[in-house]
């Protein structure tokens, strides 16, 4: 993870996702997100595969009743 979240990085990600940003929004988003991203980088957070959100549907459907 990069040490800083720049407005340019926000603008590129938004453009890739085809999300239009108003003038000055990239700067505001970068300013709001930077402290959280820095804390996450410091603590080296990792998500265990058992609790990965993408696998939730599979686990939820395993116990579901079928009609």
C-alpha positions as CSV (number, residue, x, y, z in Angstrom):
1,X,0.0,0.0,0.0
2,X,1.3,3.5,-0.8
3,X,2.3,5.7,2.1
4,X,0.0,8.5,0.8
5,X,-3.3,8.7,-0.9
6,X,-3.0,11.5,-3.4
7,X,-5.8,13.3,-5.2
8,X,-4.4,12.1,-8.5
9,X,-4.7,8.5,-7.3
10,X,-8.3,9.1,-6.3
11,X,-9.1,10.6,-9.7
12,X,-7.5,7.7,-11.5
13,X,-9.4,5.1,-9.5
14,X,-12.7,7.0,-10.0
15,X,-12.1,7.3,-13.7
16,X,-11.4,3.6,-14.0
17,X,-14.6,2.9,-12.1
18,X,-16.4,5.4,-14.3
19,X,-17.5,7.4,-11.3
20,X,-17.7,11.1,-12.1
21,X,-16.1,13.4,-9.5
22,X,-17.1,17.1,-9.1
23,X,-14.4,19.7,-9.1
24,X,-12.3,19.4,-5.9
25,X,-13.8,16.1,-4.8
26,X,-10.6,14.2,-5.3
27,X,-8.8,16.5,-2.9
28,X,-11.5,16.1,-0.3
29,X,-11.6,12.4,-0.6
30,X,-7.9,12.0,-0.4
31,X,-7.8,14.2,2.7
32,X,-10.5,12.1,4.3
33,X,-9.1,8.7,3.4
34,X,-5.4,9.3,4.0
35,X,-5.4,8.9,7.8
36,X,-7.4,5.6,7.6
37,X,-5.1,4.2,4.9
38,X,-2.0,5.1,6.9
39,X,-3.3,3.4,10.0
40,X,-4.2,0.3,8.1
41,X,-0.7,0.2,6.5
42,X,0.9,0.6,9.9
43,X,-1.0,-2.3,11.5
44,X,-0.6,-4.6,8.5
45,X,-4.2,-5.7,8.6
46,X,-5.1,-8.9,6.8
47,X,-8.4,-10.7,6.4
48,X,-8.5,-14.4,7.0
49,X,-9.9,-16.5,4.1
50,X,-12.5,-18.0,6.5
51,X,-14.2,-14.6,6.8
52,X,-13.7,-13.3,3.3
53,X,-16.9,-11.5,2.3
54,X,-17.0,-13.2,-1.1
55,X,-17.3,-16.7,0.5
56,X,-20.2,-15.6,2.7
57,X,-22.9,-16.5,0.1
58,X,-21.4,-20.0,-0.3
59,X,-21.4,-20.6,3.4
60,X,-24.9,-19.1,3.9
61,X,-26.4,-21.3,1.1
62,X,-24.9,-24.5,2.5
63,X,-27.3,-24.4,5.5
64,X,-30.3,-23.0,3.6
65,X,-33.4,-25.2,3.2
66,X,-34.3,-26.1,-0.4
67,X,-37.9,-26.3,-1.5
